[in-house]
Amino acid sequence: MTAQPQPDSASQPSFEILAAARRAIIAIDGPAGAGKSTVARHLAQFYGLLNLETGAMYRAFALKALTAGVGLDDVAGLLPLSAQTTIHLEPTGEGNLVYLDGTDVTARLREPEVTDGASRVSVHPQIRAWMVGLQQQLAASGGVVMEGRDIGTVVFPHADVKIFLDAAPEVRGLRRYDQLDPEAAAEVQPEEVVRELRARDERDRNRADSPLKPADDAVILDSTRLTLDQVVAQAEAIVAAKLSAPKFS
Ligand code: DC
């Protein structure tokens, strides 16, 4: 799967499915580089939903801790910091704009230190409980595609659609490398990106609280050998099948 060009939709969703989608919660979980953002963005556009990137919230809080000089493993310091933090997501067709304490910090959230920091602050149960509460409020009235690691297992265990998007680590790492701008790509080797992604995977999958894993009722979509169009088409088909079920009619 490659990030460009943007996928085509085979057809428009039916009126019934669009109506069902307005009340639905669609959970997209999976490891880094599996294609969650691309798929979530596409589904949001296709079905007229809000796309909420929960990883961006952990990234914003990591940025706050780094800026404030609070250790990422220092939960006693992180907790009071969280009480003085507001995080706001503004969905756009290109992804979420992220406001930290009222300031747009979107451009800083992909910095390597912030990426690593997000994975580290997200191991703390108290920080997760705060984030989960915020995420549940954001999507309370439905009509959202929410992407993350624990959406189908913890944030919305009763989500209407759960997709767990996965791919081989090497493929995910190389996709991430291909997405770097030329300046950043000149400074790292692809192997290094794969190594960092494996380290983050390891932490996300093995933390005690809400580890990354598919919900029992998630549909697993492995994108290792699929093109972007194929992944998107399969995700659309999964959503259409779930939203056509009798509970929505
Ligand atoms: O999706 P992302 O790469 O932006 O996520 C950054 C980090 O945030 C990821 O390494 C783990 C954490 N995260 C999480 O623990 N739970 C979520 N729902 C989303 C992200």
Residues whose N, C-alpha, C, O or C-beta is under 5 A from the ligand:
A	BS01	DC	A32 T54 G55 A56 Y58 T115 A118 S119 S122 E147 G148 R149 D150 R200 D204
